[in-house]
């Protein structure tokens, strides 16, 4: 995977969630989400992504990529930036909190677990040896 590839494309997204209203925006967000997945992979494993090295990541990356974009696109119209909304009338009130109301791409705990990027990793550092 190079810098222009994504883990998922519009067709992958459409199969899971239906065609988005703004396909161009969704395509860009899929690329952005893929970049975030690569960064999470590199941070966890301490190495660049190579397909096939971590099968759990490879199997889950397309679905997680699409889910990230769905959360960002699913912000109600005119509500971007709101984390809570209340309305009242006739003695009744209603209150709603939106989980991803900021419209940001993010990886949640379940995403990290699904990708195999949870838990502790042990790393070793080779000792420096000086020639005498």
Secondary structure, DSSP 8 states (H G I E B T S, - for coil): --TT--S--HHHHHHHH---S-HHHHHHHHHHHHHHHHHHHHHHHSS---TTSSHHHHHHHHHHHHHHHHHHHTS-TT-TT-SEEEEEETTEEEEEE-TTTT------HHHHHHHT--S-------------
